[in-house]
């Protein structure tokens, strides 16, 4: 169990500038600057929580192969023997496809790591009993919160990237636990996502022997993240044992006030880490010399609809829309927007341009040198349309039944 008030590396973030020629040495130096060996006891197994925000490669979207390889090289050189790559499942991303397209599987196999897809046998999920009251998770999941049994009493390293997010403004180390610790119904928490991330950090500090984050900003993304972003070469990497602090410094670099982001402020106020930049020690690169990034957080068409359900006029329909058998409509909307419309129209060209940069050329060199840039797959379009049609029909039925009930109630009152 980690003492949130007094863990090694609390309130400390390492930041470095890097290049493709020096990135592995830079990651090793970065981890030392952040004091990773003090945070991660060597006599415990270490989980590497890889981030796959899209099964398609897109700059700044998912863990980079050099970020993962740099950390693995350093861990192995320092005597960390059992390293396990950890993947979560998601309703909109295929982790098996994602680990291939993002070159993670190539790196994992190259160093002989155990590759764990947590949502499949033999991995079990067990009920978690909180030591301190939750903010929201017990209300969202009154039947109890289940977590992967594999996580208990192990170190964990998160591998986020520097980017914006449609629901949390920025996403980083704290959000990276969202997939690993919660099952497929985690989208039920989106209306209370900030409080959920704080609850998840509380769980992590209770179950893990050590927690650390290695964050890549070689490519960084702004706009409607975590997928439909504008990419920027920022040549920056970060590391910390304090998940709150590293997210705060990432937010500050992007141009946001960390203490105005609820998940950072709440975690800071509950003493789970340090979110106020004035209280954070930054070692390595002086971020005061970094030109202003001026990133902005934006919505996609799909996220605007989701926010209407979570916080707007459609809030009364949240349960039938997102917690009932017709929920595939939401997966349809996300898949259709990102994979059928946005990527062929905008994303593919942005990827092609990115491959001409220094980091794009390095990405291309991994594995067999090929980069999957999907077009509009007719089969995927047909399947997506079929699912969408069924879901839309279910939605119309649900709305009709709801209106009928309202009319009946009005007649009864009359």
Buried (B, 14 or more C-beta within 10 A) or exposed (E): EBEBEEBBBBBBBBBBBBEBEEBBEBBBBBBBBBBBBEBBEEEBBBBBBBBBBBBBBBBBBBBBBBBBBBBBBBBBEBEBEEBBBBBBBBBBBEBBBBBBBBBBBBBBEEBEBEBBBBBEEEBEBBEBEBEEEBBBBBEBBEEEBBBBEBBEEBBBBBBBBBBBBBBBBBBBBBBBBBBBBBBEBBBBBBBBBBBBBBBBBBBBBBBBBBBBBBBBBBBBBBBBBBBBBBBBBBBBBBBBBBBBBBBBBBBBBBBBEBBEBBBBBBBBEBEBBBBBBEEBBBBBBEBEEBEEBEBBBBBBEBBEBBBBBBEEEBEEBBEBBBEEEBBBBBBBBBBBBBBBBBBBEEBBEBBEEBBEBEBBEBBBEBBEEEBEBBEEEEEBBEEBEEBBEBBBEBBEEBEEEEEEEEEEEEEEEE
